[in-house]
Amino acid sequence: MSRVAIYARYSSDHQRDASIEDQIAVCRRYAERQGWTVVDWYADRAISGSSLLRPGIQSLMEDAGKGGFDVVLAEALDRLSRDQEDVAGVFKRLSFAGVKIITLSEGEISHLHVGLKGTMNALFLKDLADKTRRGLQGRIETGKSAGGLCYGYDVVKKYNEDGELIRGDRTINEAEATVVRRIFKAFAAGQSPRQLAKALNADGVPGPQGKVWTDTTIRGHATRGTGLLNNELYVGRLVWNRLRYIKDPDTGKRVSRPNPKSDWVVQRVPELRIIEDDLWEQVKERQAAILAKFETTPGRNRLNHTHRKKFLLSGLLSCSECEGSYTIRGQDRYGCFNHYNRGTCTNNRTIKRQIIEARVIAGLKDKLLAPDLAAEFVKGFQEETNALNHDRELATVQDKAALAKAERSIKAILDAIEDGRYQRSMLDRLDELEKQKDQIGARLAKAPPPLPRIHPNVAEIYRVKIQRLEDALRRPDDAREAAEAMRSLIDKIVLTPGKKRGEVKAELYGELAAILALASGQKLRLDKEDDVISVLRNTSFRN
């Protein structure tokens, strides 16, 4: 009897969340009719099939390599992927693992299905994209929006004679239009986008979609036409097709590419004008003057080709006042991003990078796993792991006994049939025993390994290893790897302004599972069903 894993997926475009349950139900019924045992199911909700970077399909392929099932059952091949290369990759990996792909639409998948169906799916995606673009271009040419709502405008809801919604009409939102004029005038007068964002937030003016204002929201990218200061709709010009979007085959993320100006579609919509031409030109002149300061060669901004070094604590520091990030400010000092870029936080304290790094390393070494705390934890941890390991071992022993009993009963029935003592009821009983055997076998195959034990002297072992990481940080060849290992031990670092001038207090929260893994030299599984490991994952030490 085949052990079956069901895979289901729906994309957010045309399907609903219940589609997953529908697919699984119809696949279960099919498996039952075939006499197969469904041992697991995998799903990806509201995720496009044009990429394999989906948690469900990745888990399925990983478990297939472990021998957890013999067949992958899906509604159709395009549920697994619509990308021709990805379909072939899934088929190749599952075939190597000895796992068949069977779909309700195509039956058992072969190389012929992969070639033909993969090509058809790829053509379907291209044709769909072409039709969508033609429809959007037609809408632009009639003076309507091609989608999306930019700041300063409202959607106009109108219906045709058939009661269908007419899409793409916009009207000026006067309250937001006043803010747009304020931004253009202030920038033309010499204010920076950062100053503008802080002033708007201080005045309680809501930004696009009700969010706070940031300098990038205002500044954007002049060449790509993004950002409030570059939106030509404010001068009555509707511009479409500035950019095209393609998916990175390695990451699955959409990446924008500028189109040549000859491919742009421009439509005049004077009824949507907010800014006069002379003010628009003043803004463009100031942008050109700023750009000229940073151009090494025409069209190349040197800042766009500068990559800031990733420091040891990048992304781990947060402000206690607003819960925002602490980022590098000027000369190697960390400061609250929301205070300096948005003006929405009152915390103006900064701290030198080298000082906070030294404090964090000292905290990792001496505070996060202090001997008295470690001893107390080890005692409680061992009590919990012993109890859980006992329950797991008992369940495994019981399953092995039940499996042996089922195998003896099957052998007894087969022996009786060979001896000529056949009865019709024997076949029904044989089917029941075979199902029972498969279910027990599936449980044993998925039985988790025993939880690890922790060395009583874990605190000293941990301290020595942290010292080695600290030494490795000073060696160029080892610094990057050591920094990543050290970062994995940190959950977060919260910085709080002290009462004294310039004082900054730091609270270091450690990732306990990673700390114990480093100290024990073992990888601790973070399975959701493991009570003890769930406690580890959610436990923090504070410094």
N, C-alpha and C positions, 0 to 999 in steps of 0.2 A: 504494500500500500504506500502511495506517495505522500510525503510530508509537504504541505503546501504553505507558501507565504503569499498573502494577497497584497497587491500594491494599488493604491488609489490616489488620484490627484485631480484637482480642479483649478482652473485659472480664474482670476477675479473678474475677467471681462464679461463672460456670459453665463456663469454658473453660480450656484448658491452653495452655502456651507454644507447643507444636507446632502449634496451630491456625493460627498465622501462616503457617508453611511449607505447611500443607495448603491454605489459601486461595490462596497464591501458585501452588502447583503446579497446582491445578485451573483457575486463571485462565490460566496459561501454556498448558495443553493446549487450552483454548478458543481462545486467540489463534492458536495454530499451525493449528488446524482452519480458522480464518477467513483464514489467510495473512497475519496481522499480525506486525509486528516489535515485540517487547517491548524498549523502550529503557531502562526504569528501573522500580523498585518502591519503595513507601513503606509503612511499617508503624507502628502504635502498639500496644505490648504492655501488657496489664493496665491499660488506661485506659478509663474509661466513655465511651460514645458520646453522653452528654447534654451535652457541652461541646465546643467547637471549639478549646479551648486545649490542643492536642496537637501535638507537634513534627512528627509524620509528615504530618498533614493540612495543617499550615501550610507545610511545605516543598513539598508537592505543589502547593498553590495558587500559591506564589511561582514555582515552575518552570513552571507552566502559562502564567503571564503572559509568560515569556521564550520561548515557542514551542517548548519541548522535546519536546512530544508532541501528538497529535491526539485521543487517546481515553484516558479513565480507565476502567479495568476493575476491577470489584469483585464479590464474591460476591453481595451484596445491597445495597440502598440504605441499610439501617440500619447497614451497616459504616461508611459515611461519617459519618452522624450519626443519632441518634434524636430530636433536637430539631427541631421543625417549622420554627422560624425559621432555624436553622443549615442545615438541608437546602436551604431556599430560597436562603440566602446563598451556599452552595457552588455550587448550580446557576447562580445569576446570574453569579458571578465566572468560572466555567469557560466559560459560554456567551459572555461578553464576550471571553474569550481565544480563542474559536473551538474549544473543546475539548468533545467529547461525553462524556456519562457513559453507560456500558453496564454492566449487571449481569447475572449469570448467572440470577438469579431473575426480574427484571422486563424484561430486554431494554434497548433504548435508552430512557433516561429523558426524559420530556417534562414540560411544565407540569402535566399531569393527574396524573402519578405523584407529582410534588413535593407537590401539594395533598393528594391522597388518602393517600398513603403517609406523608407527614409527620404528618397528623392521626392516622392509625392508630398510629404510633410514639409520639406524645405521649400518646394515650389508654392505650397499653400501659404506659408509665412510670407514669402516674397510678394505673392499676388495680393495678400491681405494688406501688406504695407503700402503697395502701389495704389490700391483702391482707396485706402485711407488718405493718402497724400493727395490724390486727385480730388477727393471730396472736400478736403480742407482748402485746397487752392481755389476751387470753385466758390467756396464761401467767402474767401478773402476778396476775390474779384468782384463780388457784389457789395463790398464794404462792410462785411460782417466779421466778427472775431472768429478765429480758427480754434478757439478753446483757451481756457484759463482766464482769470480775472485779475488785472493788474490794479495797483493802488490808484485811487482817484475815480473809479468807475463802478457802476452797479449793473447787474444783469437785468435786461428788460424781458419780461415774460409776456409773450403774445402768442396767439393761436391762430391757425389758418381756418379756412371754411370747414375743413374736415375735423376740426378740433385737435389737430396735432400741434405740438409746441414748435414755434419758429425759433431756431437756435442762432446765436451769434450776435444778437442786438445788444448794444451797450448804451448807457447814458451817464452823464457826468454826475459824480457825487460831490456836491458843492463843499461839504465840510472837508473832505479829503483833498479836494482841489485847492482849497486855501492853504493846506499844509504843503502841497506840492509847490505852489508859488513861493511860499516862505523858504523852502529849501533851495530852490533855484536862485532866488534873490540873495540869500545869505552866502551861498557858495560863490556866486559871481562877485560878491563884495569882499571875499577873502577868507571866509570861515572854512575850516576843514570838515570832511565828512564825520570825523570823530567828534569834533566840537558840536556839530549839528545834532548828532545822535544823542549826546549827553544832554543838550539843551531841550530837545523834544521829550526825552524821558523825564527830565526834571519838571517839565510843564505838564506831565501826565497825558501826553498825546499818544494814543495807541498807534502802533505801527501796522504794517500789512498783516492781515489775519489776526489782528489783536495782539501781536507779539511786541516785544520791546524793540526799539530802533538800534541798529548796529551800523558801524561805519561802512561795512561791505554792502549792506542793503541799499545805502545811498550811493556809494561809489561804483560798485559793480565792476564790469569790464567793458571799457569803451569800444574795443574792437569787436567784441561779441555782442554788443548791444544790451548787456545785462545791467541791472542796477537802475535806480530811479532816475539818475541824472542822464541816462542814455536811452530812455524810452521815447522814441519818436512819435508815439501816439499822442504825447502831450502837445505836439505842434501840428496835430491833425494828419499824420502820416502813419498808415497801418503797414508795417513791414513784416513779411513772413519769409521763412526759409533762409534766415541768416545762418542757421546751424543745422547740421545733420547729426543724428545719433546712431552710433554703432555699438555693439556689445563686444567687450574685451573677451576673447575666447578663453583666457586663463582665469579671470575673476568673475565673468558673467555680468559685470556692471556696465551700465550704459556710459559711453564716453562721447562727449560732444566734439565735433570738428567743424570749423568755419567753412561755409560755402563761398565760392567766388561771388563778387557783387553782381555779376551778370545773371546769377541764378535767383537773386532776390525777387520777391513779388511785392511791389509797393502800390498801395491804393490810398488816394487822398480821401480823408474823412473830416472835413472842416467842422462838422457839428460836434466833434469830440476834442477840439482844441482847448487846451488849458493854459499853455504858455505862448507868449508872443515870440516872433522870430528873432527880434533883437536880443531878448534875454537868453534865448537858446544859444545864439551865436556867442554871447559873452561867456557862457558856461563852457562851450566847446573851445574857445580861445584859452581859457584858464587851464582846462584839462591838457591841451597841447603844450602849454608852457611847463606844466608840472612834468609831463612825460619827457620833454626834452632834457630835463635835468638828469634823468636816469637812463637815457639811451646811450649805449656804447656805439651801436651802429643803427641806422634807420630801421625802425620796426622791431628792434630788440631791446626790451627793458631788462637791464641787468638784474633787477630785483626778482624778476620772474624766473631767473635761472640760478637763484641762490637758495640753497636748501639749508635751513637752520639745523644745527646739530641736535640730535635727540639726546637729552641729558638723562642721568640716572633716574630722576624722579618725574620726568615728563608725564603728565596725565594722571599723576597720583595725588597731587596736592589740591586741596579744596578749601574754600573760605567758610569759616563758621558762621559768618553773618548772613550770607546769601546762598551758600551751598554751591556757588559757582567755582570755576577753576582758578587756580593760581598759575600764571604763565610768566615767562621771562619778560622783563621790562628793562630795556636798555642794557646797562653794563652789568650783566650777570646777576641781576636781582629778580626775585619772584615777587609778583604783585597780583592783586585780585583783578581778574579780567573784567568783571562787571563794573568795577569802580572806574578803571582807567579807560575802558572802551565804550561803556554804555551809560555810566553815571548813575546806575541803579543800586549801588552799594556804597555804604559810608566807610568801609574799611580801606584806609589808605596806607596801611602798614606794608612795608616790603621787607624782604630778608635776602641776604646774599646767598647765592646758590651753593657755594662751597660750605657755608656754615650749616645750612639745613641738611645737606648731604652728610656731613660729618655727624650731626646729631642723630640722623636716622640710622646710620651704620652703627653708632654706639648703642642706640635703642634696640636694634636687631640683635646685637651681640650680648647685651647685658640685661635687658628688661623683658623682651618678649617671651623668653623661655628661662626665667630665673629658676634656680634649683628647687626652691620650696614650692613654687607653682607647678613645676614639671612633676615633682613627686606626687603631689595631690592629684594631678590630672591622670598620671600613669595608673595610679591605683583605681580610680573610677573607670578609666577606659578599659583596663583589663577585666574588671568585673562585668562590664557591659559586653565586651567581645566574647568572654567565656560563655556568658548566657546565650548570646546569639549563635556562637559556634556550636554549642550543645544542641540548640533547636535545629540548626541546619543538618548537623550530623544525624540526629534522630530521624528527621524527615528523609534523608538519603538512605538510611538503613531500612526504613519502612518501605520506601519505593523499591529498593533492590529486592527485598523479601517478596513484595507483591509481584514484581517482574518475574522472579524465579518461580513463584506459584503459577502465574499465568502460563509460562513456558512449559511447566510440568503438565498442566491441564491440557494444553494444545497437543503435547506429545502423547498423552493418554488417549485423546480422541483419535489422533492419527493411527496409533497402534490398534485401537479397537476397529477402525475401518479396515485396516490391513488384515485383521483377523476375521473379517467377515461379519462383524457385529454392527453393521451400519444401520443408523436410524436417521430419519429426515431432520429431527431436532438437533442432531449433531452439527449440521452446517450452520444453523443460526447461532448455536453456542460458540462455534469456531470463529464466526464473524465478531461476536462480542469480545472474545478473548483477544483477537488480533487488534481490535480497536483499543482495548485496554492496554495491551502491550505497547502500542505506538504512543499512546498518551503518556504512559509512565516513562518511556524512552525519551520523549520530548522534554519532560520535566527534568530528568537526570542530565540531559545534554545542556540544559540551561541552569543547572544548579550552580550558584555562585561559589567561588573558592572560599576557604576559611579566611576570616579577617586576620590581618597581621598582628603580631604582638610587638610591643614597644620595649626597647631596652631600658632597664631601670636608670641607667646613667645617660639618658637621652639629652639632658641639658648640657652636659660637658661635651658630648659628641657634636651637638649643634653649634656650640660656641667655637669649637675648633674649626668646623667647616665654614662658619661665617668669617673667621679670621683668614682662612685660605682665600675666600672670595674677595675679601678686602685687599689682600696682597695681589690677587690677580687683576683687580681694577687698575693697578699701577703699571701693569705690563701691557704694552700696546697690542700684542698678538692675542691676549686673553681677555682684554677689557670688555669687549662687546658681549662675549658669552657669559662672563661673570656678572655683568650688569643685568642681563636678562634673567639669570638665575636669582639674583638678589631681588629684582622687581617682582618676581613670582611669589615672594614671601610676604609682600605688602598688599593689604586690601585697600587701604586709603590712609592719607595723612591729612588731618584737619588742622588748619592754622588759625589761631585766635589772637586778636590784638590784646596785649597786656596793658596794665594800668600805667606802667612806666613809659616814658618817651622812647619810641623805637622798639619796644619789647614785643616779641611775637612768641606765643606759646604753641607748642606742637603736640598733637595727640597722634600716636602711631598705632594703627590697627593692623594686626598681623593676620595673614591667611593661614590658619592653624593646620589645615590639611597639608599645605605645601611645606610648612615648617617641619612637621613630623615626617613627611616623605624625605626631606633633605637629611634629617637626623638619622632616620632608620635605613636609608638607602633603598627603600622599597617604594614602588608606585602604589598609592592608595586609590582604589577604585572609588569613583564618586557616583555610585548608582543610587537612583532615587528610592529604591526599596530597602537600602541598607540604612537602618536607623542610626547606627553609630556614625557612619560616614556622613550622613546628613547633618548630624550634630557638629562634626568637624568642619563641614563646609560653611556653616552659619555661625561659627564661634570666632570671636576676635579677641586678641590680647591688646590692651591699651597701654601706651607709654605716656 
